[in-house]
């Protein structure tokens, strides 16, 4: 993706982020904020990265 200042950026896409973008109907040109909230533990004790996805429609 190319930012307004010409800088090229990318993000690792996991299933949670992809689903969040799909639920928000993200389209090319929309602004997407992927916020890493830190590590969390599931009920069975496994650790995972916790994310929040925000989409601003263009």
Steps between C-alpha positions, in 0.01 A plus 500: 500500500626849426440782747425860401867595547610223261618264777414135438371302800364151555352293783489131581149376433369234736146358502382734778616814314364373167160427661492844665567667167235286331239584770579869449471462121851642448571594140810630319549864598354461851723583795565202727643518852626171644567550868707243693361491853758256636506138609197327648429149627218278383296293745718196424816697587633567148641847434399705196539855369191712554411742216239760427409595141350838402397588143433857384313504171646722228 
